[in-house]
Amino acid sequence: MINLTYYGHSCFEIQTGPTRVIIDPFLTGNPLASKKASDVKADFVLVTHAHGDHLGDAVEIATAGDGTVVCNYEIANYCEGKGAKTHPMHIGGSAPFPFGHVKLTIAHHGSSFPDWSYGGNPCGFIVTTSDKKIYHAGDTGLFYDMKLIGEEGIDVALLPIGDNFTMGAEDALRAVKLIKPRVVVPMHYNTMEVIKEDPHNFRARVENETESKCVVLGPGESYQVDE
């Protein structure tokens, strides 16, 4: 059984068996976060890019629980310099892990550390575990190669809808039509005024215009991927 829990913004936890994987753990400073970083235990921390609202508490969570940060090479160097274990990767690369398999996909947007230094290429993740595939798109804009990602057979797509910094709801709907996931979960909205969006309107359009199911999760809510 795979349990997917939303912690707010773009942060999700994937629990499969005894293993916990957290993605983009922006908790400290996130007004909608459902947990404090000190309360999160993770074996692996996946980071899509270096912006503070995605890198977030990755180092603190990894070092507190002897976890491993999985990310691009530049972010890995940064996290290692702060004492975290890392597994560096790059776009197009994939690797096996105890919980399954991780592949990095392209993502179209910027990436820099809090000191404005270069954070390497941003990415998305395809996480395969228990024969299910979860796609976390990161902060991307719409791109046509999402069709190729969809050809891998995505069970759950985690897509930004907040606009301004990422795809808005209209382009996210077009992304659903390219990817054709079994389930889509919206993310990266309502954390701040500039990315306000109604996820229930998005859900209605997804379920009216595509064959995908849309699940809206509030911070702290979970979805059983095997359902």
SULFENKA-V96547 format. One line per field, one symbol per residue. phi: phi as a letter, one per 40 degrees, with the letter a starting at -180 (. if undefined). psi: psi as a letter, one per 20 degrees, with the letter a starting at -180 (. if undefined). burial: 1 if it has 24 or more other C-alpha atoms within 12 Angstrom, else 0. A space follows every 50 residues. Layout:
phi = ???
psi = ???
burial = ???
//
This chain:
phi = .bbbbcbhfbcbbbbbgccbbbbfccbcgccbccacdcccbacbbcbcac ddcbcfcdccccccbfcbcbaccccdcccccbgccbbcaadgcaacbdci abbcbcabacaacdcgccbgccabbbbbafgbbbbbcgccccaccdcccc ccgccbbbbcbcggcadccccccccdcccfccbbbcafagcadcbcaccc ccdccdccbbcccbbcbcdgcbbcccc
psi = pppoppjqdjpqpopocipppqpmmngpioijpiqqhiippphqopphri qhjggckggggghhjkrppparhghggghhijjqqrnqrrpiqrqqrhic qppprqpnarpqrhjjqpjrprrrpopppkjqppooibkqrpqhihhhgh iimpgppopqiiafiaqahghhghgghghlqhqppqrlqjhrhikpqohh ggggggihirjqqpoppqpiqrpohi.
burial = 01111111111111110011111111110101111010011111111111 11111111111110101111111111111100011111111001000011 11111111111110000011111111111001111111111110010011 01111111111110111111111111111111111111111000001010 011011000101111111100110100
//
